[in-house]
Amino acid sequence: MALRTFIIVLVLLFLPLKSSEGQVVIPDRDHLLEWLKEKFGESRRVIAKVQTGHVLEIFVSPSGSWTVLITTPEGLSMLTSSGDAWQEFELEKVEKKKESNQETNEPKLDI
């Protein structure tokens, strides 16, 4: 996972901008999306608009790698995190897991 993040940052070195939170700001969003698809096989799986007007997108590959991208209302995109072992659960399955994890209130991953 650290190597993957390093590679993403290395590819984006031409851009020295960082947000105040330390996220990498992406000047060419379309180029990044193309690169995520070609290099990792990731495509957009989730898109949501948050209360601040930002758009949150999660890109996931069939192998389980994932990347989170947030775009501001002004159109600046920030690469906020990436990783592997992405898992999706059906709502029914999540409810059953919730009941079985009530004592600890901690999520359990099937890794």
N, C-alpha and C positions, 0 to 999 in steps of 0.2 A: 504494500500500500504506500509506503514512504517513497519507494522508487517511482511509482506511478505519479504521485504528486510532484516529485522532483522533475519528472519529464515534462509535465504540464507547465510548471513554472519555467523550465528551461526553454521551452518553445515560445513562451510569452516574454522572454527577457528583453525583447525589443521595446517593451513598454515598462518604464520605470515607475509608473503611477501605482499608488496604493491608496485604498480608502482609509479613513480614520480608524477602522477596525482591523486593518492589516490584510484585508482581502485583496486579491489581485483584480484590478480593473481591466476589462477587456475592451480594446478599441474597435475590434472587428469581430463582432458577435457571430456573424455568418461563417467566418473563417474558423472560429473555434468549434462551432457546431459540426462543420464538415470534418474537422480534424478528429473530434470525438467519435464520429461515426466511422471514419476510415481506420483510425488507430485502435480503438477499443470496441467498435461495434455498438456504441451507445446511441440510443434514440430517445426522444422525449417520452417519458412515461407519465409524468405528473406536471400539471400547470395549475397555479392558484394565484389569485390576487389577494394580497394581505391588506389589512386595514389602512396601512400607511400609503397605499397605492402602488407599492412595489409588486413585482411579479416574481414568483418563486417557480423555478422549473427544476425537475429532477430527470436526469438522463440515465438510462440503465441499459446494460448489455445483457445478452442471453447468458453470459458466463457469470453475471452477478456484480460486475464493476458498476459504479455509479458516480455521478457528479452533480453537485447542486450549484445552480446559477441563479443569481438574483439580479433583476433589472429594475432600476429606479424609474420613477415617473418621468424623469428627464431623459431616459434612454441609455444611461450608463449601466453596463452589465458587469457583475462581479462574480468571480469564481470563489465560492465560499468554502467548499469542502468536496472531498472525493473519497472513495473507499471501495471495498469489495464485500462479498457475501450478502448482497441485497436479497431480501426475501419479501414475498407478498403473501398475505393471508386473506382467506375469505372471511367475511364479516362473522359468520357462524363460528369459525375456528378461533377468531380473536375473542369472541364472547366466552367460549369454553376455556381458553387460556386465561382470561381475566378471572374467571371463577376459581381456577386452580392456583392462581398467583395472588389471591387476595391477602394472604397472610404477609407476604413480603412486599407487595406493590412494586416489584421489579419485573421488567419485561424479560422473557426468556427467549433466546435465539436458538433455532434448530441448526446449529453449525456443527 
